[in-house]
Amino acid sequence: MKSASPLHGIIPIVYTPFDEDDRIDAGDLHRLVDHLIAAGAHGLAAVGSASECHRLTHDERRWLAEETMRAAAGRAPVIVGVSATNRVDSIALARHVAESGARAIFSSPPLQGPTDALALRSYYIALADAVDLPVIVQDAIIPLPLSLFADLTMARPNLSCVKEEVPGETGHRISALRSLCPTLSILSGGVYLIDELARGATGATPGSIGTADLVAAHERFRAGDVAGARARFEHFTPLSFWRRQFPLLGAKEVLRRMGVFTGARLRAPAGEHLDEQDHRELTALTERMGPPF
């Protein structure tokens, strides 16, 4: 029987750093992994959409998965994204990371092809059969029918986890999933962490900033200290709110200011930019907040 141990805690997406020549910066990647582990991350999520996986070649994706696991060096489990435009590529990526030592894989449905319930079920069953790892269903861009999750968990024991982040519906869907599938591990994006945990989420896969606050909030909530959990979560809220205008670039700029990244670069074409007022606001905000960031 394939593995189906539960996933829980704060498992941040590892952003992909790029140098001035648009290449992945291995030094920055290792510093980021060290930073996230030092902040208490329960695991790391590599090659997700916030890792700019859609802008990477397949060779770069394989290298990035391997290098993230190498940087973690067994200090934290690594889960790896295998989302692609088609099933064949997703399965090939999944088999590679399984051989490389990933703790689990996560995937949204293929971006090309049918998205009816039968097609979605077929895709996740094929992915679950391809690897002896937990498979995390990423429920975001193409929402799955809620009834499908109960079917998937019964069909394959390693289809035991979902990352639930359908815009505008996350909280209600977490409540519904917890009722429908009591044993399902439910990860959120962490945007409304306290509410998500109260609804039955077992953890979150947020971005690469605010990790220390989110870990502390998660741990305090689990210990029954809801007020303490809110206090730590609310420390991060201003920074989380500020970067909604430019989610990835804003977060990378925070990491640059912390000395984790040498530059705040998106892979071209970037499509986002920070102006002088954005930088002034970030400075004022972080001075008012105080660390950790």
Buried (B, 14 or more C-beta within 10 A) or exposed (E): EBEBEEBBBBBBBBBBBBBEEEEBBBEBBBBBBBBBBEBBBBBBBBBBBBBBBEBBEEEBBBBBBBBBBBBBEEBBBBBBBBBBEEBEBBBBBBBBBBEBBBBBBBBBBBEEEEBEEEBBBEBBBBBBBBBEBBBBBBBBBBBBEBEBBEBBBEBBEBBBBBBBBBEEEBBEBBBBBBEBBEEBBBBBBBBBBBBBBBBBBBBBBBBBBBBBBBBBBBBBBBEEBBEBBBBBBEBBBEBBEBBEEBEBBBBBBBBBBBEBBBBBBBBEEBEBEBEEEBEEBBEEBBEEBEEBB
